[in-house]
Amino acid sequence: MRWPRSLQARLGLSLGLVLTVLWLLAATVTAVIVRGEMDEVFDSALRETAERILPLAVTDIVGREDQGVTQRLAPIRGHAEFFTYLVRDAEGRILLQSHAADPAVFPPYDGPGFRQTATHRLYSDAALQGTIRITVAEPLAHRASVAREIQMGLGLPLLIMLPVALAAIILAVRFSLDPLRRFRTRLAARGARDLSEVPADDLPAEIDPLAATLNSLLARLRDAFEAERSFAANAAHELRTPLAGAIAQAQRLRSETEDRAAAQRATDIEETLKRLTRRTERLMQMARAEGGRLQTETPYDVRTVLRIVVEDMARGSQSAELALDLPETPVLSTIDPDALGIVCRNVVENALRHGAAHAEVRVSLTPAGDLIVSNAGPVVDPERLARLTDRFQRDAQKSDGSGLGLYIVAAIANRTGSRLTLTSPRPGAADGFEARFQLPATASEA
């Protein structure tokens, strides 16, 4: 027999089996004891019957005028006679018998006491110095019938109580495991980035050390991740000033030199430093997406943040036109404004970098809270489209990207309970690319 993997099923099954075996054993022992006691009661009844009938038979037989005549007592009314008897003399002649007595079942008299045949239990006694003898018989089938009725009386309640007891065991086990089930639900409901301690105050004493070990492991993982994120954020922050200074020096060198080769070299250095600056910004954004608080306590109107971000990007973009489409009614969300700015910038920069040259990039916000950025351009094949949210997924034909933009957006979506959907070609078009970011906890006001 293979035990189920469920702890609840194992406890219910094992307790049910033990209870069933114990009850069956108790019922069997009870039946054996009751059968012994029943035999004693029936033997006592046999003897009592013989001792009460014998004096009456002696009086009747001694007072007869015709000796040696067999007399059969007629019943007053019809009934089942479980005890039958014969009264015989010393020569074995029947002097008196009950109405249902069958002489064939009565063996010859061999002295007072009990004896048993294949079909009957008998008791014999004698009076007047053994000249008048009585034998009372009881069918063994009668005792067996009574024993069966007693066993049925013991078994039927058992058949009714066993299912009830098993159901009670299952309910008790389920109730006892409710704290463990709640602990599992709390743990399963957590996001992939939530490493805070799981409340375990109501767990049983046997499970509590396991929960304490799990929380200790989560704390160590949280500290390790925080150290990694802190290092990335601090490193990116500390690189900002030196990079800005290096860019300024390269620009000054280019403006002061008249050597075209040196000026070109200064331009190349400046571009390299700017790419490094952008990657540093991406590292800071990644640390923010993976470690910072990404939602506010109360919802706010996100239209203002999107308008500021898109207008700022439009001033710096010379290769494409940015079109912003916002609803007339407020759109409320709990996403942190900085996180929303990171999402918008990364998705729009991805569209500007990989879309068709000088084509319009449309940024729209639906009343339901979907931020949609679409652009014209080549169709992305499904296999590559599925990998765009992985780290360091760059376009092989363009070397200025970091490969982290869409990964950061996906990380923010994952931590805020949002959803990022990438589609190519654009819905309703034969080409292009669309990114749809569903804002968390959105609502509309009339």
Secondary structure, DSSP 4 states (H G I P E B T S, - for coil): -PPPS-HHHHHHHHHHHHHHHHHHHHHHHHHHHHHHHHHHHHHHHHHHHHHHHHHHHHHHHHT-SSTT--EEPPPSS----S-EEEEEETT--EEEE-TT--GGGSPPP-SSEEEE-SSEEEEEEEETTTTEEEEEEEEHHHHHHHHHHHHHHHHHHHHHHHHHHHHHHHHHHHHHTHHHHHHHHHHHTS-TT--SPPP-TTS-TTTHHHHHHHHHHHHHHHHHHHHHHHHHHHHHHHHHHHHHHHHHHHHHHHHH---HHHHHHHHHHHHHHHHHHHHHHHHHHHHHHHHS--EEEEEEETHHHHHHHHHHHHHH--SSEEEEE--SS-EEEEE-HHHHHHHHHHHHHHHHHHS-TT-EEEEEE-TTSEEEEEE-SPPPPHHHHHTTTSTT---TT--S--S-HHHHHHHHHHHHT-EEEEESSPTTSSS-EEEEEEPSS-EE--
